[in-house]
Amino acid sequence: MAIAMKTLCPTCTIVSLIASSWILAQPREVQRPILADYDQELRTPDGHFDTPKTLAALKAMGCNTYFYLIQHGKSDWDDLPSFADAAARDHMDVVVHLTPWSESTLYKKNWNYSEPFKTDYVRWAQEIAKLSLAHKNIIGFAIDDFYTNTTLPDRPGFTPKYTEQIHHAYKSINPQLKFYPLIYFEQPWPDFVEKYGKYCDGVIGAYPRTEDEVVNANTFLHDEYYGPSLMAKLNRSIPTEDDEGVLMIGDFHVDDPTDASLTFFWDSFIREQSAERGFHYAVCYVNGKMIWSADASRPPTDQFIKLDLAKYVPKDRKIHVELGMLEKKGVDTFAIQVNIENVRIRGVSSLKGSGDVDHVWKAHRSKSFTASFYKAAAGKNRWNLPMILMPSANAQEHELRYNEPGTPENVQQKLHMVLDCVKSGEAIGSVMFITPKDEHDPYFRAVQEEYRSFAGIRPVDREYHEPMGNERISRPKENEPESRKRY
């Protein structure tokens, strides 16, 4: 996700800020919401971090935290202590951001390593922990695309054993330091938390689309009880036939028809804005009858669904339930992923005897699809991992992740949703993906308006600055988020 090459932004003309004390200078023992930006630092002519100008831009934006990417220059690590000192004077925290194997010269020839320790992440954990003892505002470190790098073609990657070594390396030096691996919402939360939950202190959730998506992820991150999950994936250039797909299948006896229900969260992920509709469907059948379907290429996806099973119960009260993804029409080339997560069926018992009905399900797939099936698990309160949400301030990345034009208005609306998640307690903060450090840039202004409004900082006097034309980024109308209840 880190960018290999970039154009430096012009010098910022920074306005004075009047900030509320709770957001900028709150005592460290009190958790303040994280309002952060990542990367896109300004540089001096000799290639070093331009600390004064970068910090001035971050302050103008309304940030109280900066995710300091170590990748673009060999001096980044050496520049970090002085940057942290200057940031501390501005009441700004720092999270050191590292790149994984997949974002280094090993896989991308034009991309740099995080220097000087390259891909020795145990050493990185040790050295960042040591530095954090002298610079108290270095509060944590992050590793980009962490889960993506748990399985690599030519090396083990971040195995649980290696991640445990990373965990011990920093906690043995500074127990207060936090580790935030970056996870994408399409990746399997149940697999991540069961393997890595005890070795990290929170996560960066990259590119959330809705608050429901965040609520669903928190079921796993807070180690609550969750039902089984199914992930169906079709790779590009693999042809399919009609009625192919991936299904969870279960046979049940309905004990209480008035209480019989099926609930789940479903999501689809497509990397094509012009994706054709009418081919891939999320479906549910009861005794061969379709009772629910949704086009996986047509918004809205990422929804909680509750299906009343009462009217589909036969006289013998036996039901055969199929839930998953099917092809209405075969395709020649179309990449898509559909997730059915945290499935709960109630008012029923297993046809094959006693036991938890959430463990009855089995997965079946056709040859064209890949599938992963994750069993239900009892919540044990082993961890409570807070989430920092990462939307994008980059037009191209926004379009890729959200399948909509990457306009400043759309970027602002997505950030507004993220900050609603912070207000509701579903996240502890926001870190923007590469906001330009130029206050005249419309993406900078979009982020600035949201952050400053959230923090209680007075609005920028736009008339003082050089005009940018007739456009103006306006805050979306206030819509209080509906209360959301986990099933």
C-alpha positions in Angstrom: 0.0 0.0 0.0 3.0 2.3 0.5 3.9 4.4 -2.6 7.2 3.7 -4.2 7.6 7.1 -5.9 5.8 10.4 -5.3 5.9 14.1 -6.2 6.7 16.4 -3.3 4.0 18.9 -2.5 4.5 22.6 -2.6 5.3 24.6 0.5 2.3 25.0 2.8 1.1 28.5 3.9 0.0 27.7 7.4 -2.6 29.5 9.3 -2.6 29.9 13.0 -4.8 27.3 14.9 -6.9 27.7 18.0 -7.3 24.1 19.2 -9.4 22.6 21.9 -7.1 21.3 24.7 -8.7 17.9 24.8 -7.6 17.0 21.3 -4.1 18.3 21.2 -2.7 18.5 24.7 -4.7 15.9 26.6 -2.6 14.0 29.2 -1.1 10.8 27.7 -2.9 8.5 30.2 -6.2 9.7 28.8 -7.0 8.1 25.4 -7.7 10.8 22.8 -9.2 10.0 19.4 -6.4 9.5 16.9 -6.6 12.0 14.0 -3.7 11.1 11.8 -2.2 11.2 8.4 0.2 8.7 6.8 3.2 9.3 4.5 3.3 12.1 1.8 5.9 13.9 3.9 7.6 17.1 2.6 11.4 16.8 2.0 14.4 19.2 1.9 16.4 19.6 -1.3 18.9 17.0 0.0 16.3 14.4 0.5 15.8 14.5 4.3 12.4 14.9 6.1 11.4 18.6 6.1 10.2 18.4 9.7 9.0 22.0 10.2 7.0 22.1 7.0 5.5 18.6 7.4 4.5 19.3 11.0 3.0 22.7 10.0 0.9 21.0 7.4 -0.2 18.3 9.9 -1.2 21.0 12.4 -3.1 22.9 9.8 -5.0 19.7 8.8 -6.0 19.1 12.4 -3.9 16.0 13.1 -2.7 14.9 16.5 -0.8 11.9 15.2 1.5 11.1 12.3 2.2 7.7 10.8 5.9 8.1 9.9 6.6 5.8 6.9 10.2 4.6 6.7 10.7 3.8 3.0 11.4 6.7 0.7 14.8 7.8 1.9 17.8 6.0 3.5 17.9 8.8 6.1 14.3 8.3 7.3 15.4 6.4 10.4 18.1 8.9 11.3 15.6 11.7 10.8 13.0 10.2 13.2 14.4 11.3 16.6 14.5 15.0 15.6 11.1 14.7 14.0 9.7 13.1 17.2 11.2 15.8 19.3 9.6 18.5 17.2 6.3 16.6 17.1 6.3 16.4 20.9 6.5 20.2 21.2 3.4 20.3 19.0 1.6 17.7 21.2 1.7 15.3 18.3 2.2 11.5 18.6 4.1 9.4 16.1 3.5 5.8 14.9 6.5 4.3 13.0 5.2 2.7 9.8 7.2 -0.2 8.2 6.8 -1.9 4.8 6.6 -5.7 4.6 8.4 -8.1 2.2 5.8 -7.6 -0.5 6.5 -3.9 -0.6 10.3 -4.1 -0.8 12.9 -4.6 -3.5 12.4 -8.4 -3.0 9.1 -8.2 -4.9 9.0 -4.7 -6.5 12.3 -3.7 -8.0 11.6 0.0 -7.9 10.6 0.0 -4.3 12.9 0.5 -1.4 13.4 -1.4 1.8 12.6 0.1 5.2 16.1 1.0 6.1 18.4 0.2 7.9 17.0 -3.1 9.2 15.2 -4.0 6.0 13.0 -7.1 6.7 14.3 -8.0 10.1 11.1 -7.1 11.9 12.3 -8.4 15.3 15.2 -6.0 15.1 12.8 -3.2 14.0 10.6 -3.9 17.0 13.6 -3.8 19.4 15.0 -0.6 18.0 11.7 1.3 17.8 11.0 0.2 21.4 14.4 1.6 22.5 13.8 4.8 20.7 10.3 5.2 22.3 11.8 5.1 25.7 13.6 8.4 24.9 10.8 9.8 22.9 7.5 9.3 24.7 5.4 10.4 21.9 6.5 7.5 19.7 3.4 5.5 20.8 3.6 2.5 18.4 4.6 1.0 15.1 2.6 -0.5 12.2 3.4 -3.0 9.5 1.8 -2.4 6.2 -0.2 -5.2 4.5 0.4 -7.5 7.4 -2.1 -10.3 6.7 -1.2 -10.3 3.0 2.3 -11.2 4.1 1.4 -14.1 6.3 1.6 -16.3 3.3 4.2 -15.6 0.6 5.4 -17.8 -2.3 9.0 -18.0 -1.4 9.2 -17.5 2.4 7.2 -18.2 5.5 6.2 -14.5 6.1 4.5 -13.4 9.3 3.9 -16.7 10.9 2.3 -16.8 14.4 5.7 -17.9 15.8 7.6 -15.1 14.1 4.9 -12.5 15.1 5.3 -13.8 18.7 9.0 -13.0 18.5 8.2 -9.5 17.3 5.7 -9.1 20.2 8.3 -10.2 22.8 11.0 -8.0 21.2 9.2 -4.7 21.8 7.1 -5.6 25.0 10.3 -6.7 26.8 11.7 -3.2 26.3 8.7 -1.0 26.4 5.4 -2.6 27.5 3.5 0.6 26.7 4.5 0.5 23.0 1.7 -0.6 20.6 1.8 -2.7 17.5 -0.8 -2.1 14.8 -0.8 -4.5 11.8 -2.7 -3.3 8.8 -5.6 -5.5 7.7 -8.0 -5.1 4.8 -11.7 -5.7 5.4 -12.0 -8.5 2.8 -9.4 -10.5 4.7 -10.6 -13.2 7.1 -11.1 -11.7 10.6 -11.6 -15.1 12.3 -8.3 -16.4 11.0 -6.5 -13.3 11.8 -7.6 -13.0 15.4 -7.2 -16.7 16.2 -3.6 -16.7 15.0 -2.4 -13.2 15.8 -4.9 -11.6 18.3 -2.6 -12.1 21.3 0.4 -10.6 19.6 -0.8 -7.2 18.7 -2.4 -4.2 20.4 -4.9 -3.1 17.8 -5.3 -3.0 14.0 -5.4 -0.6 11.2 -8.6 -1.4 9.2 -7.9 -0.2 5.7 -10.6 1.3 3.5 -13.8 0.7 5.5 -16.9 1.2 3.4 -19.7 1.4 5.9 -20.1 1.5 9.7 -21.8 -1.9 9.6 -18.5 -3.3 8.1 -16.7 -1.9 11.1 -19.3 -3.3 13.6 -18.9 -6.7 12.1 -15.1 -6.6 12.3 -15.3 -5.7 16.0 -17.2 -8.9 16.8 -13.9 -10.7 16.0 -11.5 -8.0 17.3 -13.3 -7.9 20.7 -13.2 -11.7 21.0 -17.0 -12.0 21.2 -18.9 -15.2 20.2 -19.1 -15.5 16.4 -20.7 -17.9 14.0 -19.1 -19.6 11.0 -17.9 -17.6 8.0 -17.4 -18.4 4.4 -15.2 -16.6 1.8 -15.8 -17.4 -1.9 -13.3 -16.0 -4.4 -13.2 -16.1 -8.2 -9.9 -15.2 -9.8 -9.7 -13.3 -13.0 -9.5 -15.2 -16.3 -11.2 -18.3 -14.8 -14.4 -19.1 -16.7 -17.5 -20.2 -14.8 -20.7 -22.0 -15.7 -24.3 -21.2 -14.7 -25.1 -22.2 -11.1 -21.5 -22.7 -10.0 -20.5 -21.4 -6.7 -19.7 -21.9 -3.0 -22.2 -22.7 -0.3 -22.5 -23.4 3.4 -25.0 -26.3 3.9 -26.8 -27.4 7.0 -29.6 -29.6 8.0 -31.7 -28.6 11.0 -34.9 -29.4 13.0 -37.0 -26.3 13.7 -37.9 -26.4 17.4 -39.7 -23.1 17.6 -41.1 -21.8 14.2 -41.9 -18.4 15.8 -38.2 -17.9 16.7 -36.6 -19.5 13.7 -34.2 -17.0 12.0 -31.0 -16.8 10.1 -28.7 -13.8 10.5 -25.3 -12.9 8.9 -23.1 -10.2 7.6 -22.3 -10.2 3.9 -19.9 -8.3 1.8 -18.5 -8.3 -1.8 -15.3 -7.0 -3.2 -14.8 -6.0 -6.8 -11.8 -4.1 -8.2 -13.7 -2.9 -11.4 -15.8 0.3 -11.4 -17.5 -0.8 -14.6 -18.3 -4.3 -13.4 -21.3 -5.8 -15.2 -24.3 -6.8 -13.0 -26.5 -9.9 -13.1 -23.9 -12.6 -12.9 -22.8 -13.2 -9.3 -25.4 -13.5 -6.5 -25.3 -14.0 -2.8 -28.1 -16.4 -2.1 -30.0 -18.4 0.6 -32.2 -21.4 -0.1 -34.4 -23.4 2.3 -35.5 -26.8 1.1 -34.6 -25.8 -2.4 -36.6 -22.6 -2.4 -34.7 -19.3 -2.8 -35.7 -17.0 0.1 -33.1 -14.3 -0.4 -30.7 -13.1 -3.0 -28.6 -10.0 -3.8 -26.5 -9.1 -6.8 -22.9 -9.1 -5.6 -22.0 -6.4 -8.1 -24.8 -4.0 -7.1 -24.6 -1.7 -4.0 -25.4 -1.9 -1.3 -23.4 -4.9 -0.1 -21.7 -4.9 3.3 -24.9 -5.4 5.2 -26.3 -7.3 8.2 -29.1 -9.5 7.0 -31.9 -11.2 9.1 -34.1 -13.7 7.5 -37.3 -15.0 9.1 -37.5 -18.7 8.5 -41.0 -19.3 10.0 -43.0 -19.3 6.8 -40.6 -21.8 5.2 -41.0 -24.5 7.8 -42.7 -27.7 6.6 -44.9 -30.0 8.6 -42.0 -32.3 9.6 -40.0 -29.2 10.7 -36.9 -30.3 8.8 -35.1 -27.7 6.8 -32.1 -27.9 4.5 -30.4 -24.5 4.3 -27.9 -23.4 1.7 -26.1 -20.0 2.0 -23.4 -18.6 -0.1 -22.6 -17.4 -3.7 -23.8 -18.7 -7.0 -23.4 -17.8 -10.7 -26.6 -16.8 -12.3 -24.8 -16.6 -15.6 -21.3 -18.0 -16.3 -18.5 -15.6 -17.1 -15.2 -15.7 -19.0 -13.2 -13.3 -16.9 -14.4 -11.5 -13.7 -12.6 -11.2 -10.4 -14.9 -11.1 -7.3 -14.9 -12.1 -3.7 -18.0 -12.6 -1.5 -17.8 -13.0 2.3 -20.6 -14.4 4.4 -19.6 -13.9 8.0 -20.8 -14.6 11.5 -23.7 -16.8 10.5 -26.2 -17.5 13.3 -29.3 -19.7 13.0 -31.8 -19.7 15.9 -34.9 -21.6 16.9 -33.5 -24.9 15.6 -31.4 -27.9 16.6 -29.2 -30.3 14.7 -30.8 -33.1 12.9 -27.9 -35.4 13.9 -28.2 -35.0 17.7 -27.1 -32.5 20.3 -24.5 -29.8 20.0 -24.1 -26.2 18.9 -26.1 -25.6 15.8 -23.5 -23.1 14.6 -21.1 -26.1 14.2 -23.5 -28.0 11.9 -22.6 -26.1 8.7 -20.3 -27.6 6.1 -18.8 -25.9 3.0 -19.1 -27.0 -0.6 -17.6 -25.4 -3.7 -17.4 -25.9 -7.4 -14.1 -26.3 -9.3 -13.8 -22.7 -10.5 -13.9 -21.0 -7.1 -11.5 -21.0 -4.2 -13.1 -21.0 -0.8 -12.2 -20.7 2.9 -14.5 -21.8 5.7 -14.1 -20.7 9.3 -15.9 -22.4 12.2 -17.8 -20.7 14.9 -15.9 -19.8 18.1 -16.9 -19.0 21.6 -15.9 -15.5 22.8 -13.4 -15.8 25.6 -12.4 -12.1 26.2 -8.8 -13.0 25.4 -8.2 -9.7 23.7 -9.9 -6.4 22.9 -8.2 -5.0 19.9 -9.1 -1.4 19.1 -9.3 -0.3 15.4 -7.8 2.7 13.7 -9.6 3.2 10.4 -7.8 4.2 7.2 -9.8 5.9 4.4 -8.0 7.4 1.4 -7.2 11.0 0.5 -5.8 9.8 -2.9 -8.2 9.8 -5.8 -6.8 6.7 -7.5 -6.7 4.6 -4.4 -10.2 5.8 -3.4 -11.6 4.7 -6.8 -9.9 1.3 -6.5 -11.2 0.6 -3.0 -14.6 2.1 -3.2 -15.7 1.7 -6.8 -16.7 5.3 -7.0 -15.1 8.5 -8.4 -12.3 9.7 -6.1 -13.5 13.2 -5.8 -12.8 15.4 -2.8 -16.5 15.3 -1.9 -16.5 11.5 -1.9 -13.3 11.4 0.1 -14.8 13.8 2.7 -18.0 11.8 3.0 -16.0 8.6 3.6 -13.9 10.3 6.3 -17.1 11.7 7.9 -18.4 8.1 8.2 -15.1 7.0 9.7 -15.3 9.8 12.3 -18.9 8.7 13.1 -17.4 5.3 13.9 -15.0 7.0 16.3 -17.9 8.9 17.9 -19.9 5.7 18.4 -16.9 3.9 20.0 -16.4 1.4 17.1 -12.9 2.9 16.4 -10.3 4.8 18.3 -9.3 7.0 15.4 -8.6 7.7 11.7 -5.4 7.7 9.7 -5.7 9.2 6.2 -3.9 7.5 3.3 -1.5 10.1 1.8 -3.2 13.4 2.1 -1.3 16.0 0.0 0.5 18.5 2.4 -0.7 21.5 0.5 -3.5 23.5 2.1 -4.7 24.7 -1.3 -5.2 21.2 -2.4 -8.9 20.2 -2.4 -8.2 16.8 -0.8 -6.2 18.5 2.0 -9.1 20.9 2.6 -11.6 18.0 2.7 -9.6 16.2 5.4 -8.9 19.5 7.2 -12.6 20.4 7.4 -13.6 17.0 8.9 -10.7 16.8 11.4 -11.0 20.3 12.6 -14.8 20.1 13.0 -14.4 16.8 14.9 -11.7 18.2 17.2 -13.6 21.5 17.9 -11.0 23.6 16.1 -12.3 26.8 14.6 -12.9 26.7 10.8 -10.2 28.0 8.5 -10.9 31.5 7.2 -10.8 30.7 3.5 -11.0 34.4 2.4 -7.5 34.9 3.8 -6.0 32.4 1.3 -5.4 32.5 -2.4 -8.7 31.5 -4.0 -8.9 28.1 -5.7 -11.9 28.8 -7.9 -15.6 28.6 -7.3 -15.6 25.1 -5.7 -15.8 24.7 -2.0 -15.7 21.5 0.0 -18.8 21.5 2.2 -19.3 19.1 5.1 -22.0 16.5 4.4 -25.3 17.1 6.1 -25.5 15.8 9.6 -27.1 12.4 9.8 -26.8 10.8 13.2 -25.8 7.2 12.6 -28.5 4.7 13.3 -27.9 2.5 16.4 -26.4 -0.8 15.4 -26.8 -4.0 17.3 -24.7 -7.0 16.8 -26.6 -10.2 16.4 
